[in-house]
């Protein structure tokens, strides 16, 4: 079970790295390359082709898995970048974020302020409707059994 979790974490880290790289390339493509080369005046379809040509092979595979409705959206640079942004912060990570939040324990020698700051940061990624309640419950549950 631990090995499966490690492999899952490695895959998630690799996906995050690819998506982050695509985002960086996407930003640079818009801000620098398309304007500098006058490709920003090209058709949307050509801009998508240029974008895909710039990114690495793994990113092309990622592009193929993006949730684009039809062939027209696949030719629209704005839609491609929007789908990429949605993929970059998928809802599936909420479960992982909550796992990290609830797994975080307050070490005996750790200052409370440091612990609280850390769980607040972890809580931000949980997308909870009431993060104050989550934090309160976490602090109370972690302090059970402490003198």
RODO-2510 file (C-alpha; in nm, 4 decimals, decimal comma):
residues 147
     n   res          X          Y          Z
     1     x     0,0000     0,0000     0,0000
     2     x     0,2833     0,2408     0,0880
     3     x     0,4548     0,1615    -0,2419
     4     x     0,1348     0,2395    -0,4358
     5     x     0,1067     0,5729    -0,2520
     6     x     0,4697     0,6551    -0,3370
     7     x     0,4109     0,5728    -0,7051
     8     x     0,0914     0,7810    -0,7031
     9     x     0,2761     1,0727    -0,5441
    10     x     0,5528     1,0404    -0,8044
    11     x     0,2983     1,0412    -1,0878
    12     x     0,1171     1,3398    -0,9389
    13     x     0,4476     1,5256    -0,9022
    14     x     0,5371     1,4470    -1,2644
    15     x     0,1975     1,5680    -1,3887
    16     x     0,2315     1,8871    -1,1840
    17     x     0,5775     1,9422    -1,3310
    18     x     0,4514     1,8962    -1,6879
    19     x     0,1498     2,1199    -1,6317
    20     x     0,3632     2,3854    -1,4662
    21     x     0,6049     2,3759    -1,7604
    22     x     0,3154     2,4027    -2,0058
    23     x     0,1790     2,7009    -1,8139
    24     x     0,5199     2,8684    -1,8247
    25     x     0,5511     2,8000    -2,1968
    26     x     0,1954     2,9204    -2,2505
    27     x     0,2632     3,2465    -2,0682
    28     x     0,5892     3,3030    -2,2544
    29     x     0,4255     3,2146    -2,5832
    30     x     0,1582     3,4805    -2,5333
    31     x     0,3794     3,7513    -2,3907
    32     x     0,6890     3,7112    -2,6004
    33     x     0,7043     3,4619    -2,8829
    34     x     0,3737     3,5236    -3,0640
    35     x     0,4159     3,9004    -3,0535
    36     x     0,7863     3,8996    -3,1388
    37     x     0,7319     3,6749    -3,4381
    38     x     0,4054     3,8451    -3,5429
    39     x     0,2303     3,5094    -3,5067
    40     x    -0,0247     3,6785    -3,2799
    41     x    -0,1852     3,8017    -3,6019
    42     x    -0,2157     3,4467    -3,7364
    43     x    -0,5349     3,2401    -3,7169
    44     x    -0,6249     3,0779    -3,3860
    45     x    -0,5684     2,7366    -3,5427
    46     x    -0,2141     2,8318    -3,6459
    47     x    -0,1460     2,9728    -3,2972
    48     x    -0,2498     2,6374    -3,1461
    49     x    -0,0173     2,4557    -3,3884
    50     x     0,2685     2,6898    -3,2909
    51     x     0,1908     2,6359    -2,9233
    52     x     0,1964     2,2566    -2,9644
    53     x     0,5180     2,2759    -3,1629
    54     x     0,6846     2,4644    -2,8795
    55     x     0,5847     2,2244    -2,6017
    56     x     0,7430     1,8866    -2,5348
    57     x     0,5919     1,5508    -2,6373
    58     x     0,4449     1,4796    -2,2919
    59     x     0,2599     1,8067    -2,3155
    60     x     0,1108     1,7090    -2,6491
    61     x    -0,0223     1,3950    -2,4815
    62     x    -0,1592     1,6159    -2,2078
    63     x    -0,3187     1,8409    -2,4716
    64     x    -0,4942     1,5391    -2,6188
    65     x    -0,6463     1,4644    -2,2777
    66     x    -0,7746     1,8196    -2,2175
    67     x    -1,1496     1,8618    -2,1974
    68     x    -1,2146     2,0442    -2,5207
    69     x    -1,5683     2,0037    -2,6579
    70     x    -1,4972     1,9792    -3,0271
    71     x    -1,2457     2,0280    -3,3037
    72     x    -1,3215     2,4002    -3,3171
    73     x    -1,2147     2,4473    -2,9532
    74     x    -0,8940     2,2553    -3,0266
    75     x    -0,8154     2,5243    -3,2838
    76     x    -0,8875     2,8171    -3,0503
    77     x    -0,5791     2,9287    -2,8549
    78     x    -0,7904     3,0916    -2,5823
    79     x    -0,9921     2,7725    -2,5296
    80     x    -0,6770     2,5594    -2,5259
    81     x    -0,5149     2,7820    -2,2644
    82     x    -0,8377     2,7924    -2,0612
    83     x    -0,8587     2,4105    -2,0628
    84     x    -0,4938     2,3936    -1,9646
    85     x    -0,5579     2,6258    -1,6701
    86     x    -0,8563     2,4144    -1,5603
    87     x    -0,6419     2,1016    -1,5862
    88     x    -0,3676     2,2690    -1,3879
    89     x    -0,5890     2,2918    -1,0795
    90     x    -0,8127     1,9873    -1,1029
    91     x    -1,0806     1,9134    -0,8451
    92     x    -0,9239     1,5687    -0,7907
    93     x    -0,6456     1,7337    -0,5929
    94     x    -0,8926     1,8421    -0,3245
    95     x    -0,9010     1,4889    -0,1873
    96     x    -0,5224     1,4758    -0,1803
    97     x    -0,5093     1,8191    -0,0139
    98     x    -0,7539     1,7097     0,2529
    99     x    -0,5555     1,3919     0,3106
   100     x    -0,2439     1,6012     0,3684
   101     x    -0,4366     1,8367     0,5983
   102     x    -0,5849     1,5614     0,8157
   103     x    -0,2610     1,3599     0,8177
   104     x    -0,0596     1,6521     0,9528
   105     x     0,0051     1,5946     1,3210
   106     x     0,1263     1,8382     1,5834
   107     x     0,4681     1,7159     1,6988
   108     x     0,5348     1,7262     2,0707
   109     x     0,8255     1,9676     2,0496
   110     x     0,6799     2,1835     1,7721
   111     x     0,5706     2,5361     1,8678
   112     x     0,1952     2,5778     1,8348
   113     x     0,2311     2,8882     1,6141
   114     x     0,4383     2,6947     1,3641
   115     x     0,1866     2,4084     1,3614
   116     x    -0,1081     2,6456     1,3183
   117     x     0,0611     2,8322     1,0334
   118     x     0,1320     2,5031     0,8575
   119     x    -0,2217     2,3656     0,8871
   120     x    -0,3667     2,6994     0,7733
   121     x    -0,1569     2,6726     0,4592
   122     x    -0,2687     2,3123     0,4069
   123     x    -0,6305     2,4115     0,4672
   124     x    -0,6216     2,6682     0,1856
   125     x    -0,5945     2,3891    -0,0725
   126     x    -0,8885     2,1948     0,0750
   127     x    -1,1495     2,4294    -0,0731
   128     x    -1,3692     2,3975     0,2326
   129     x    -1,6786     2,6131     0,2748
   130     x    -1,5857     2,6743     0,6367
   131     x    -1,2097     2,6567     0,6821
   132     x    -1,2325     2,8098     1,0327
   133     x    -1,4353     2,5099     1,1479
   134     x    -1,1887     2,2717     0,9820
   135     x    -0,8950     2,4398     1,1551
   136     x    -1,0706     2,4436     1,4929
   137     x    -1,1621     2,0747     1,4652
   138     x    -0,8102     1,9817     1,3577
   139     x    -0,6517     2,1674     1,6508
   140     x    -0,8967     2,0113     1,8985
   141     x    -0,8544     1,6593     1,7624
   142     x    -0,4754     1,6859     1,7527
   143     x    -0,4611     1,8178     2,1083
   144     x    -0,6585     1,5230     2,2535
   145     x    -0,4471     1,3263     2,4919
   146     x    -0,1983     1,6084     2,5478
   147     x    -0,1423     1,7254     2,8987
***
